[in-house]
Amino acid sequence: MKKFLIASVMLASVGSALALTPEAQDHYRVWRPYNETVFYNGYADGVHDKDQESVDGIVRHTNYQYAKKLTAEDLAWFGEDVDIMVTIGALCDNYDRLGNISLSLLPKGSEYTGRAEDMRFELVRFITPFMDKNLYPDEVKYYYDGRLASMIFRDKNLQDKYDYWLEFELFGVSGAANVQITGCAGRDDVFRGTVEFISRDEPAAPTTDHIILPLWHYISEIHGSQNLNNYNEKACDEVGTTARTWKFTLDSDVNDASLTLNLSNHGANNGGEEYNRRDHFLYVDGELVAQFKPGGKTCEPYRYLNTQSNGIYGVNRRTDLWWELNGTNWCPGDAIPLRVFNLGALKAGEHTVKISVPDAVFPEAQGDIRVSMHVQAARTGTLPAGVDGIDAENAPRASYNGSVVTLSGMEVEDVAIYNYEGALLWGAHTSEPTASLVGFKSGIYLVTFTSPTGETFTYKAVR
């Protein structure tokens, strides 16, 4: 069964994770390693709350990059069916910022010094909306399919060799909010963040025939332009060409393999790549595996999250065609989609992955394409099926005017409304792709549409 979600994000399969029937709620487990954790100005001197490690277990390496060492009990929590939810709340940064959740693996007993050099995996990536902390909504939630990530946490071979550190990174700056946002004068706190793992099944046994190989983790903008571009010799195969090749080696034949890719284009200067949609080409062992163009969807569903006026949205609502012709590679308040490419069986030995964006232009040597990739493989059996990348051009879309949720891009057979705890409040067998929240009290609701073929699409609506 295919599943779709748009709830400030558009990502696969999380709809059924939260839209639970009352009978299924006994199988709904949550683990929250970060809870309302506060981030501070990334350029500020010193590290805020560094002495809180003894209280919450969080190592605050900088004001924007935190890590938490996972216990054996934490690792034993994971089941096979897992989703990841990140909640970002507004404090004193009213701009769109890039954040991520990553996993660093360090040799047993090593001191955490910032991040692993060799074994680091970006699990999810997101863009914050432009938020005024005094206006509602003052937070945004991002959802992701975590079934492939769960296999990393449950890998027995890795558990025996490494300590697991779950990283939460969000670089913010408070300067503009200090002047523009009431109550932010002189403050350094920029965002608050919560990370939750959600499982619908019981803890699963560790995996023993799983292979996980990191290829690259993007470098934060504060560290320089070593991400994919055409002007830095460390960032491309050849200066002048936006193409880069990575290598990985399999120690044995594998029955099933996949490549997980996080990718977003940045460069807000005049003519920068942030505002230009380009064809991206992905090659594995010299063969073209995929061609895709980031963006291409309307950003209107995220307008209500952007409570601070900004140059991306403007004053008036815009049509889908306007966004298609003028839109960016991503929307403030949206998640960067997890793109998963199934590679099938691979032989032991060295393999290559290449990303090429031949039309990319970087005016004044600014901007970059931030790539994170890793390969997962099963020596026997198969990897979780259906963890597919998002086809933004053809995926279902929903809009919400504050009262009615309207779906497009998918035929509808059933519509249901759940509260945030998963209790069914209303349902109808209908082909009408709308759901009205008129008469519902203030709160967060999950509106689920089901197609005649069993596809589901869930929209998170704030009433």
C-alpha positions, 0 to 999 in steps of 0.5 A: 500500500502506498502512503503519502503525507503532507503535514508541513512536509511531504514524505512517504508513509508516516500518515499511518504512523499517527492516524491510528484507530483507537484499537491500534493505539496499544502498539504506538510507542514514542522515544524522545531523545531531545525535548524542547531543547534550546539552540542559541546564536551560532555566531555567539561567543561561548556555549550556552547551557554547556553545564546541563549535560549532567541533567539531560545527557546532551553534549553542547559542542557549539550553540548550534550542534548538540549530541547525545550518547545513546545507551544500550536501552535506547538502541534496544527500543527500535522496532522494524516500523519506525517514523521520525518526527522533528518539532521546531519552535520559534524563539528569537530567529525569524529567518529560514534556517537549515537543520538536520538530525544525524548519527555519528558512530565513534569507536567504543570509549572515544570522547565526543569532539564534535562529530565522527569523521568516518561513520556519520549519517544524516538521517533527516534534513529540514528548513525552518519557516520565517517565524515570529515567536509572538504569532501562531502557529509558533512551531512546525513539525516534520515527519519522515519514514525511519524504517531504513534508519532503524536498521542502522540503530539495530545493527549488532556489528556496529553496536559491538564496535561503536558508541552511537551519538545522535546529533541535532544541528540547527544553525540560527542567528538572532541579530534580525529578531533582536530588532524586529521581534517584540521580546527578543531584544538582547536575546541569543536563543533562536529555536527550540527543538524536539526529536521523537521516534515513533514505532507501531511495533515491538522492539525488534532483534538486532540485525547481523547481515546488514551493511551500512556505508557512509559516502558523504555528509554535507558540511555546515555553511559556517565551515566553508564551501566544500559541498558540491559546486564548480568553483572549489577543487575539493567540491567537484571532480574538475573545477568548472564542472558541477559533478562529483564522484564518491567511492564505496567498497562492499566486502561481500556480494549483497542481495539487495542494496539502496542509496539514501540521498539528502540533497538541497540547493543553496545560494541566496545571492542574485541568480543563486542556485537556491532559486533555480531548478536544475536537472540532477543526474545520479550515476552508479558504476557509470550507469544513469540511475535517476534524473530528478529536479528538486522543487517544482511544487507549490509552497502555498501549504506552508504559507500559514507557518511563515508568520514573519513577512519575507521575500519568498511568499510576498503578501498575496497567495500565488497560483501553482503555476507561479510557484512552478515558474518562480519557486525555489528548490525548497519551501521554508517550513518544509522537510527536505525529502529523503530520496531512496534509490533501490540498487538491487543486488551488487557484487563485492568490490569497489563501486562509484556514485556520481552526482552531476548538475551540468546546468548549475551556475554559482555567481560570484562563487557563492552557494552550493549543493549540500549532499549527504549519502549512504549505502545500505545493503542486505547480504541475505533477504531484502531491505524494507520495501516502499521507502521511496523518494518523493516525486514532487511533480506528481505527488498528491497535494493538499491546501488548507484555508483555515476551515477546509482541507482540499486534496488534489492529485489523487482520487478519493474513496474515504476521508477521515479526521483524527485528533493528534492522539490518533482517535477517530473523530469523523469519517465518510465514504465519499469521492469528494476530496475535502474535509471540513473542520468547521465546528471543531475546537482549536487544536491539531488534527490529522485529515486522512484521504484514502484512494480506491486503490488503498493509497493514503495521504494525511494532512496535519491541520492546525485549527 
